[in-house]
């Protein structure tokens, strides 16, 4: 019903029993009415929905983020930085231009899905919702374009270099921190697709989690790399 975690959604719903109606207009003393006049409720909703349909929204409530501490590890840290870091890396040569490949990479998630074993992604999203996470229902702000800070299902765009790099930080419930890094590089007449799934475990539970899901990586991440390459070439 809602893209926000249960810990926030429940108090919001419970507060609906209290009638809260604003009858004052003190804001007019600080913000003058616009030249075209005030917008009533029905028109405001109509305008908002039009912006959503056109993808012209600067943000939305599903984009709320709770970043970690500045000292937390990053997937770009060198090996000697300390701490355990598990990496699943896939490199694929693609018979498509870097522009065509990037178009597929930037469009991952939402209605386009994750290009591998949909049932596994749906099950992971459902499990995340059960434990109070965001699940897969947040979708995307825009079906084709991404920018830093955007929510993509249960990921967050941590860094994006248009045409080259997309790094997503997991916001699902995990015993650790995880990233999915998708990189595009020109290579002659084609391009190279590099995909890295990075996991920084937290305690014994984190290590056990990684090794319990490792057998599925070939199906999930391996299939994702192959299918993204195939989508870029139109095959």
N, C-alpha and C positions, 0 to 999 in steps of 0.2 A: 504493500500500500504506500510505502514511503521510502525514499532513498537514504534516509538518515538512520543511524544506529538506534537500537531499542532504548538505550539509556537516555536518549534525547526525545525520541518519538513518544514514549509513554507519558512523560510529564506534560508534553505539549497537548496530547489528546485528553489527559485528565483535566487540564486547565480549561477545557471547553465548557465545563459545567458553570464557570463563572462568567457572567455577562460583563464584557468590557467594551463600552461604547464611548468614543471620544466626542464630547459635546462642546469643547472649547476650540478656539482658533488662534491661540497665542503665537503660533508659528508665523502668522501674517506680519507680526511686528519685526521679524528678522528676515523673512523671505517674502518679497512682494509678489503679488499675483502676476503670472505671465501675461504679456500683451494680449494673447489669444483667449485669455480667461482660464478658469479652473476646469479640470477634467473630472466628470462625474465617474462613479464607480463602474458602471456598465461600459463606458467608453475606455476607461483605463484597462479593464480586463480584455476588451477587444483588441486594443493596441498591443498589449503584452503578448497575447496569443499570436498576433500577426508577426511580431518579432521572433517568436520561437519557431514558427513555420519557416521563416526566411533565414534562420540561423544567425540572426543579428542580435545576439545577446552578449553582453559583456561578462556576465557571470550568472550563476544560478545556485540555489541553496545546496544542491548536491556537490558543489565545488568546495565545501568547507573542508579545511585541511588541518591536521594536527601534526606539524612537523616535529621530528625528533630533535635531540640536542645537537649543538654544533659539533660536539666531540664524537658523535656517532660515525661509524665507518661509512665510506662511500664505495661504490663499485669501481671507481676509477683509482682507488688507493693502490699503491704498489704492494707486491707480495710481502715486503719486509715491514709493512706498516703495523703488523701485529694482529692477533686474533685469527679465528678460523673463518675461512671464506670458501664456500663450495661454488664451483663454476661449471655450467654446462654450455659449451661453445660449439656452434655450428657455422661453417663457412661454405657458401654455395656460389658457384659461378653461374651467372644468369645471362641468357641470350636475349637480353632486353636492355635498353638504355637506362642509365641511372635515373633519368627523369621519370620513366615509366615505372621503374621499380620503387622509387620514392613515393609515387602516387599510391601504390598499394600499401606501403609501410605506414604512411600517414593516415590511411583509412582504416586501420585495424580497430577491432572492437565495435561496440554498438551493434547496428544492424548488419554490419559486414562480418561480425564474428572474429574468431581467432585462427581460422584456416587450418584447424586440426581437431579431430575427434570432438565434435560439438557436445556429445553426451558427457565427456569428462569435464569440460568447462562448465556445463550447466550443473553438474553434480557438485563441483567445487564452489560454485556460486550459491547453491542451495545450502551447502554445509556452512558456508560463511554466514548466511542469514540466520541459520539455526543458533549459531553462537554469538549473535548480536552484531555481526558485521554488516557491511554495505551490500554484499552480493553483487550480482551482475546487472541490477535494474537501473543503475545510474545512467547507463548509456554514454552518449557524447554530447557536448555542447553544439558541435557542428559535424555533419556527416563526412566532410572531406578535409577540413583544416583543423590543426591543433596549435596550441600555444602553451607556453610554460604555465603550469598551475592547473590546467584543465583536468577534469576527471574523465577517465575512460573505463567504464564499468568499475571493477574494484582496483584499478590502478590510478596513479596520478602522474601527469607529465612533469618530471623533475627537470629535464633539460631537453631542448630541441634545437638542432642546427638544421634549418630547412635544406632539404636535398641531401643531407648527409647522416644525421644522427637523431635518434629518438630514444630517450631513456625514460622508462616508466618505473615508478616506485610503487610497490604493492601496498594497498591499504586494507587487505583482507586480514582476518585473524590468523596470526602465525606466531610460532615460538621463535621469533627472530625477525630479521628484516630482509626483504627480497627486492630485486630489481630485474627488469627485462630490458635489455639494450639491443636495439635494432640499428644497424649501420649499413649505409650504402656508399660504395666507392666505384668510380668509373674504372673500367678495365678493357681497354681496346675498343672494339665495336660493341661490347656488352657492359656488364657491371658485376660487382661482387657484393653478395649479401652476407653480412656477418651478424650472427644472433648469439647473444650471451644471456643466460639466466644465472643470476648471482644470488646467493643466499648466505647471510651472516647469522648463524644460529645463536640462540640465547639459552645457555645451559644445556643439560643433557637432553631435555625435551626437544631442543632445536636440532641436535645431531640425529636423534632418533627419527624426527620428522623427515629430514632430508633423505636418509637411507631407506625409509619406508616408501617414499614416492619416487625414488631414483629409478626403479624398474619401469615406470611409466614415461620417463623422459624421452625415450626413443620414439614412442608413439606420439606424445604430445608435442614436444619441441622439435623432434626430427620431422614429423609430419608438417608442422607449422612452417619450417624453413623450406621444405619441398613445395608446399602449396602456395606460399607467397611468391616463390620463383615462378611457378607455373601461371599464377594469376598475372604476373608482370608481363609474361610472354604471350598471354592470351590463349594458352593451351589448356 
